[in-house]
């Protein structure tokens, strides 16, 4: 399939369009989340990149200038966060285009970028993509909700269980 994929910055119209698209696949992503993202984009704290095929919303990712993950923040590493492609558009290169656009944008001001990924099977495609794109574990192990885990810790496996990666862009 050879379809046109375009990447652009988020606009106010996306605050309703994105939640509707995710609701169609039974995912709850409320408009207030995207209104917050748009506000943060306006202040420069976050950049939101939107992927479209033709004129249809296909996915997005965000870049935060100051990560809430302490090891990234201490090193002044921007972080790619909240990366989603609609199920019906997966395996078409949309995620790769979003990542390429994000890395190019970040490289204008930074040499390194961080990203975190969940450890369950649901994140398998993302885990593979990041490694193929040159991301490597930061060597700090895994964390849950920002807290590092140690040998013997008992945890609940959920979306807050992450491995952290970095990539040198320059």
C-alpha positions as CSV (number, residue, x, y, z in Angstrom):
1,X,0.0,0.0,0.0
2,X,1.5,3.3,-1.1
3,X,-0.3,6.1,0.7
4,X,0.7,9.6,1.5
5,X,1.7,10.1,5.1
6,X,2.1,13.6,6.4
7,X,3.4,14.9,9.7
8,X,2.3,18.3,11.1
9,X,2.0,20.1,14.4
10,X,-1.1,19.8,16.5
11,X,-3.9,22.4,16.1
12,X,-7.0,23.2,18.1
13,X,-9.2,21.1,15.7
14,X,-7.2,18.0,16.8
15,X,-8.5,18.3,20.4
16,X,-11.8,16.8,19.3
17,X,-10.7,14.7,16.3
18,X,-8.1,12.6,18.2
19,X,-10.4,11.4,21.0
20,X,-13.1,10.6,18.5
21,X,-10.7,8.4,16.5
22,X,-9.5,6.6,19.6
23,X,-13.1,6.1,20.8
24,X,-13.8,4.3,17.5
25,X,-11.3,1.6,18.6
26,X,-12.7,1.6,22.2
27,X,-9.8,3.6,23.8
28,X,-10.6,6.3,26.2
29,X,-8.6,9.4,25.5
30,X,-10.5,12.4,26.7
31,X,-10.4,15.8,24.9
32,X,-9.0,17.5,28.0
33,X,-5.8,15.5,27.5
34,X,-5.3,17.1,24.1
35,X,-6.4,20.6,25.2
36,X,-3.6,20.3,27.9
37,X,-1.1,19.2,25.2
38,X,-2.1,22.1,22.9
39,X,-1.6,24.5,25.8
40,X,1.8,23.1,26.6
41,X,2.7,23.3,22.9
42,X,1.8,27.0,23.0
43,X,4.2,27.6,25.9
44,X,7.0,25.5,24.4
45,X,6.9,22.8,27.0
46,X,5.7,20.1,24.7
47,X,5.6,19.5,20.9
48,X,2.8,17.4,19.5
49,X,3.3,15.8,16.1
50,X,0.2,14.5,14.2
51,X,0.4,11.9,11.5
52,X,-2.3,11.8,8.8
53,X,-2.9,9.6,5.8
54,X,-4.5,11.8,3.2
55,X,-6.6,14.0,5.6
56,X,-7.4,11.2,8.0
57,X,-5.9,11.2,11.5
58,X,-3.6,8.2,11.9
59,X,-1.5,8.8,15.1
60,X,0.6,11.2,17.1
61,X,3.5,11.5,19.5
62,X,4.6,14.2,21.9
63,X,8.0,15.5,22.9
64,X,8.5,17.1,26.3
65,X,11.4,19.4,26.7
66,X,11.7,18.7,30.5
67,X,11.0,15.0,31.3
68,X,9.2,14.1,34.5
69,X,11.6,11.1,34.7
70,X,14.3,12.3,37.0
71,X,17.4,10.7,35.3
72,X,16.4,12.3,31.9
73,X,15.6,15.6,33.6
74,X,18.9,15.7,35.4
75,X,20.7,15.2,32.1
76,X,18.5,17.8,30.3
77,X,17.2,15.1,27.9
78,X,14.0,15.8,26.1
79,X,11.7,12.7,26.1
80,X,9.4,11.3,23.4
81,X,6.2,10.4,25.3
82,X,2.6,9.3,24.5
83,X,3.2,7.7,21.1
84,X,0.1,6.2,19.5
85,X,-0.9,5.0,16.1
86,X,-4.5,3.9,15.5
87,X,-4.8,0.1,15.2
88,X,-6.2,0.3,11.6
89,X,-3.1,2.3,10.5
90,X,-0.4,0.1,12.1
91,X,2.3,-1.6,10.0
92,X,2.3,1.1,7.3
93,X,5.3,3.1,8.4
94,X,3.4,5.8,10.2
95,X,5.2,5.2,13.5
96,X,8.6,5.3,11.8
97,X,7.6,8.6,10.1
98,X,6.6,10.1,13.4
99,X,9.8,9.0,15.1
100,X,11.9,10.4,12.2
101,X,10.1,13.7,12.4
102,X,10.5,13.8,16.2
103,X,14.2,12.9,16.1
104,X,14.9,15.5,13.5
105,X,13.1,18.2,15.5
106,X,14.9,17.3,18.7
107,X,18.3,17.2,16.9
108,X,17.9,20.9,16.2
109,X,18.6,21.7,19.9
110,X,19.8,18.4,21.6
111,X,22.3,15.7,21.0
112,X,20.4,12.9,22.9
113,X,16.8,11.9,23.4
114,X,15.1,9.7,25.9
115,X,12.1,7.4,25.7
116,X,10.4,4.9,28.0
117,X,8.5,1.8,27.0
118,X,6.2,-0.6,28.8
119,X,7.4,-4.1,29.4
120,X,4.3,-6.1,28.5
121,X,3.6,-7.8,25.2
122,X,1.3,-4.9,24.3
123,X,4.5,-2.8,23.8
124,X,6.4,-5.4,21.9
125,X,6.3,-3.6,18.5
126,X,7.4,-0.4,20.2
127,X,10.3,-2.2,22.0
128,X,11.5,-3.6,18.7
129,X,11.1,-0.3,16.8
130,X,13.2,1.6,19.3
131,X,16.0,-0.9,19.2
132,X,16.0,-0.9,15.4
133,X,16.2,2.9,15.4
134,X,19.3,2.8,17.6
135,X,17.9,3.4,21.1
136,X,19.8,1.6,23.8
137,X,18.8,1.0,27.5
138,X,20.1,3.7,29.8
139,X,21.6,1.0,32.1
140,X,19.5,2.0,35.1
141,X,17.2,-1.0,35.0
142,X,13.4,-0.9,35.2
143,X,11.1,1.5,37.0
144,X,7.5,1.6,38.0
145,X,5.8,5.0,38.2
146,X,9.3,6.6,38.3
147,X,10.6,4.5,41.1
148,X,13.5,2.1,40.4
149,X,13.0,-1.5,41.2
150,X,15.5,-3.7,43.0
151,X,16.0,-7.4,43.2
152,X,13.3,-9.0,45.3
153,X,10.7,-6.2,44.8
154,X,7.1,-7.3,44.4
155,X,5.3,-5.4,41.8
156,X,2.1,-5.2,39.8
157,X,2.7,-5.4,36.1
158,X,0.9,-2.5,34.4
159,X,1.5,0.4,32.0
160,X,3.7,2.2,34.6
161,X,6.4,-0.6,34.5
162,X,9.1,0.8,32.1
163,X,12.5,0.3,30.6
164,X,14.3,3.5,29.6
165,X,16.2,4.1,26.4
166,X,18.4,6.8,25.1
167,X,19.6,7.6,21.6
168,X,22.5,9.8,20.5
169,X,21.2,12.0,17.6
170,X,24.4,13.8,16.6
